[in-house]
Amino acid sequence: MALTPSNVDATTDSPANAAEPAKAASIAPDTAGTLLIGLTSLPPEALEATLTNLALAFSAPTSGQSGNRNILVTTPDAGNPILTGGSFGNLRLIPYTAATPAVGALYLTAADYLNTFKVAQEHKVTACILLGPESQSLTPVSIRALASALMDPTGKAPTDLAVPRYNLGPHEGLVNSAILYPVTRTLYGAQPRYPLAIDLGLSLRMAERLAAIAQTFTAAGQNDAILWPVAEAAAANFVITEVDSGPRSLPQPASIDLNALLAQVAGSFFNDINLKASFWQRVRTIQPLREVSMLRAPAEGWPDVTPMLAAFQLAYTNLHEIWALVLPPNSLLGLKRLSQMPVTSFRMSDALWIRIVYDFVLAHRLRTINRGHLLGALTPLYLAWVASHIILAESGTAPEQHIEELATNFENDKAYLVSRWRWPDRFNP
């Protein structure tokens, strides 16, 4: 077991209950739950705020329930005094001590999925919600929307994966916008705007599927590994629902190291693409255009693009030989032109960025060069895309409109990736 749970009823203040270990074979009938909510480790104030929001979210019956007695909440903060001294409605708290807790994680980890499913099995729940770091910023309405998507009583097909659609600022979540969203939509025919969402709703069979994958990582000591639930659900032909979740604060790294962060996320993403190649090469779905906000970005608040462009121009000189091992001549010519553009007119075309991403996906699969060096060489190209996106938004283009057009162009150019994947020697740069 990766955790040691203890059963605490939030309606009582007994410290003795908090220390009493729970055993799967001796769970009383009234501790069996309909919905399990798994939390990541939170500071005391954030944990209290999150539990308060959960109590508000489930103060009235959830869809498909006659009451909310069976809302279970797990937290790895077993020693937090708030758990025994606070009152949080009808929530039933299950603190546990993780054997290998994630430190400073910015997303849901393999250990989070595995721990949550183990508790779900023990307490015989029918659905799970995982709330990631900074979950105190989620409103009770958005939390309840995730639960309602999983327990829809209208007779529709049950949802296996409920994915939030956050209302983020135009310069937030740009790795999702530049790579994760358009590529996931293209390869898997799945439209959630944030494939690496840090909050999720899971049916029991979806939780089981993700736990099985997570266990392969935790068994190898990779407790902080990233999983890709949208791709898993699509490959299993499970039902995916996107839920409007409003604004949300995203966790910020303790130290800003874009190279390390992008390498971790993109490396995991590219590896998952390789594992699911037999599936996505058959998918032919082109997603209809979603309704997007046509609001222009505010005139103030955008990051300064000058350091991004300086990093790209320096990389063009220092990394050109590495890029030449990965990218075809047309892309290299496009990068040369970009390196000579003034800031005011700097614009990376969608076509160039799409080919860069696809060629890096393939180079990662073929190990054209060391994967660490490969992913490091992607960072300045990503910064060039971000700078181009910001300049375009400052000129009056709605940021979300650009992202949707980019995703459509990724879909239209999917044949390039499939051809290179199947016959890489014919397309060597």
Stockholm file with secondary structure:
# STOCKHOLM 1.0

chainA/1-429         MALTPSNVDATTDSPANAAEPAKAASIAPDTAGTLLIGLTSLPPEALEATLTNLALAFSAPTSGQSGNRNILVTTPDAGNPILTGGSFGNLRLIPYTAATPAVGALYLTAADYLNTFKVAQEHKVTACILLGPESQSLTPVSIRALASALMDPTGKAPTDLAVPRYNLGPHEGLVNSAILYPVTRTLYGAQPRYPLAIDLGLSLRMAERLAAIAQTFTAAGQNDAILWPVAEAAAANFVITEVDSGPRSLPQPASIDLNALLAQVAGSFFNDINLKASFWQRVRTIQPLREVSMLRAPAEGWPDVTPMLAAFQLAYTNLHEIWALVLPPNSLLGLKRLSQMPVTSFRMSDALWIRIVYDFVLAHRLRTINRGHLLGALTPLYLAWVASHIILAESGTAPEQHIEELATNFENDKAYLVSRWRWPDRFNP
#=GR chainA/1-429 SS CCEEEBCEETTCCCHHHHHCBCCGGGCCGGGCCSEEEEECCCCHHHHHHHHHHHHHHTSSCCTTCSCSTTEEEEESCTTCTHHHHCCCTTCEEEEEEESSCCSSCSSCCHHHHHHHHHHHHHTTCSEEEEECTTGGGSCHHHHHHHHHHHSCTTSSCCCSEEEEEECCCTTSSHHIIIIIHHHHHHHHCCCCSCTTCSEEEEEHHHHHHHHHHHHHHHTTTCTTCCCCHHHHHHHTTCCEEEEEEECCCCCCCSSCCHHHHHHHHHHHHHHHHHHTHHHHTTCCCCCCCCCCCCCCCCSSCCCCSHHHHHHHHHHHHHSHHHHHHHSCHHHHHHHHHHHTSCGGGCCCCHHHHHHHHHHHHHHHHHTSSCHHHHHHHHHHHHHHHHHHHHHHHHTTCCHHHHHHHHHHHHHHTHHHHHHHHHCGGGGCC
#=GC SS_cons         CCEEEBCEETTCCCHHHHHCBCCGGGCCGGGCCSEEEEECCCCHHHHHHHHHHHHHHTSSCCTTCSCSTTEEEEESCTTCTHHHHCCCTTCEEEEEEESSCCSSCSSCCHHHHHHHHHHHHHTTCSEEEEECTTGGGSCHHHHHHHHHHHSCTTSSCCCSEEEEEECCCTTSSHHIIIIIHHHHHHHHCCCCSCTTCSEEEEEHHHHHHHHHHHHHHHTTTCTTCCCCHHHHHHHTTCCEEEEEEECCCCCCCSSCCHHHHHHHHHHHHHHHHHHTHHHHTTCCCCCCCCCCCCCCCCSSCCCCSHHHHHHHHHHHHHSHHHHHHHSCHHHHHHHHHHHTSCGGGCCCCHHHHHHHHHHHHHHHHHTSSCHHHHHHHHHHHHHHHHHHHHHHHHTTCCHHHHHHHHHHHHHHTHHHHHHHHHCGGGGCC
//
